[in-house]
């Protein structure tokens, strides 16, 4: 059975996590990193604080978010 994680868990306690960040990330380390979890969900952390809190999302939540980002739903937030 896959290990379950609560939101805000220390990212350093997620054993076996392979963290990935976008190629668009700034060289100064201002990045969000994502790791796939055994249960199909995802953990998200701040790359500047690799032992800090991780937010946990289900696969459906990530699919909705990524789809919205691709569709431009959030473009107005960073322009």
C-alpha positions in Angstrom: 0.0 0.0 0.0 1.4 3.4 -0.9 2.4 5.8 1.9 -0.1 8.6 2.5 1.1 12.1 3.1 -0.7 15.2 4.6 -0.4 18.7 3.2 2.5 20.5 4.8 4.5 17.4 5.4 8.3 18.0 5.3 9.4 17.4 1.8 12.5 15.7 3.1 10.4 12.9 4.6 9.0 11.7 1.3 11.3 8.8 0.7 12.2 8.0 -2.9 10.8 11.2 -4.3 12.3 12.3 -7.6 11.9 16.1 -7.7 11.5 17.8 -11.1 11.5 21.4 -12.1 10.7 23.2 -15.3 13.4 24.0 -17.7 12.0 27.6 -17.6 13.1 27.9 -14.0 15.3 30.9 -13.1 19.0 30.1 -12.4 18.6 31.9 -9.0 16.6 29.1 -7.6 13.2 30.6 -7.7 11.5 27.3 -8.6 8.7 25.0 -7.8 9.5 21.3 -7.9 7.1 18.4 -8.3 7.5 14.8 -7.4 5.1 11.9 -8.4 3.9 9.8 -5.4 3.3 6.1 -5.4 -0.5 6.6 -5.0 -0.7 8.6 -8.3 -0.7 12.0 -6.5 1.9 14.7 -6.5 4.0 16.6 -4.0 5.0 20.2 -4.7 7.8 22.1 -2.9 9.8 25.3 -3.0 13.3 24.5 -4.4 14.9 27.1 -2.0 13.6 25.0 0.9 14.0 21.4 0.0 13.3 20.1 3.5 10.4 22.5 4.0 6.7 21.8 3.6 5.3 20.0 0.6 1.7 20.4 -0.7 0.0 17.2 -1.8 -2.3 17.0 -4.7 -4.3 14.2 -6.3 -3.8 13.3 -9.9 -7.1 14.9 -10.9 -6.2 18.1 -9.2 -2.8 18.3 -11.1 -4.5 17.4 -14.4 -6.9 20.3 -13.9 -4.2 22.7 -12.9 -1.8 21.8 -15.8 -4.7 21.9 -18.2 -5.7 25.4 -17.0 -2.1 26.6 -17.3 -1.8 25.3 -20.8 -5.1 27.0 -21.7 -3.8 30.3 -20.3 -6.3 30.5 -17.4 -3.6 31.9 -15.1 -1.7 34.2 -17.6 -3.1 37.4 -16.0 -1.6 36.5 -12.7 2.0 37.0 -13.8 1.7 39.7 -16.4 
